[in-house]
Amino acid sequence: MKLKGKVAFVTGAASGIGRRIAEVYAREGASIAIADLNETGARAAAHNITANGGTAIAVAVDVTSETHVERAVAKTVEELGAVDILVSNAGIQIVKPVEQLEFEQWRKLLAIHLDGAFLTTKACLKHMYGAKRGGSIIYMGSVHSKEASLLKAPYVTAKHGLIGLAKVVSKEGAAHGVRANVICPGFVRTPLVEKQIPEQAKALGVSEDDVVKKILLKDTVDGEFTTVDDVAEVALLFAAFPTNALTGQSLVVSHGWFMQ
Ligand code: NAD
């Protein structure tokens, strides 16, 4: 039980990577706020944890809204007693070449990934500093925090930006025992990726099988997808690490797609 007595606020936890992180944290003894735009999905994810003996609440939130985020974090502290871990994970993907990308699409993606990271960080930090229990902030970056791909300008821009935010938060949070790190996964077969396979196939005029083998997994060491469990294990490491020795870092979990 590596997270016994801790409270985690996990955004985008109704689905995919966030949902698995929430389950692993609950298994390790943490109480979880499943914070997601998808209320029904959030309730189902929270129910799944409580049915397995864990503690979880569903919190409806749009991470781009300051009011929503403040309310959601306050509700978490009220119902679960604190907030010790933030996983800023909610995200979307938009696949288009720059010259065809609408300004609204650019703004929407940056708002979810970057405004969402800022707003949740700000709301959680206030509670973390006030409670004097330290804390761990984890941003869901991507190999696209380090590398670029065709058709993904706003996503690559946002994911690079999260590394900058994590570095600043790690410096400011240090005096309060608050650490900040970024996880950078390779491709994981979640709804976010399932949606973009046909979109990329169409945009590039190739088959879906070619998108998987020749684009998504081309540079991995073994042609394998990363899994939600792989990412959740890294999220557990960052959440449970007890000191400021591990802060301001970005860890790539991608079957060797990117090596640093
Ligand atoms: P997913 O689509 O399965 O889950 C994303 C969740 O975010 C959904 O439950 C959705 O409702 C929620 N969400 C979207 N907009 C929101 C908003 N405004 N407010 C609150 N919640 C919102 O996707 P996933 O693959 O699990 O992605 C999770 C994170 O991991 C994202 O940040 C993504 O960029 C990142 N990531 C994914 C991959 C991958 O290959 N799947 C790789 C690297 C990084």
Boltz pocket constraint, residues with backbone or C-beta under 6 A from the ligand:
constraints:
  - pocket:
      binder: B
      contacts: [[A, 11], [A, 12], [A, 13], [A, 14], [A, 15], [A, 16], [A, 17], [A, 18], [A, 35], [A, 36], [A, 37], [A, 38], [A, 41], [A, 61], [A, 62], [A, 63], [A, 64], [A, 88], [A, 89], [A, 90], [A, 91], [A, 92], [A, 112], [A, 140], [A, 141], [A, 142], [A, 143], [A, 184], [A, 185], [A, 186], [A, 187], [A, 188], [A, 189], [A, 190], [A, 191], [A, 192], [A, 193]]
      max_distance: 6.0
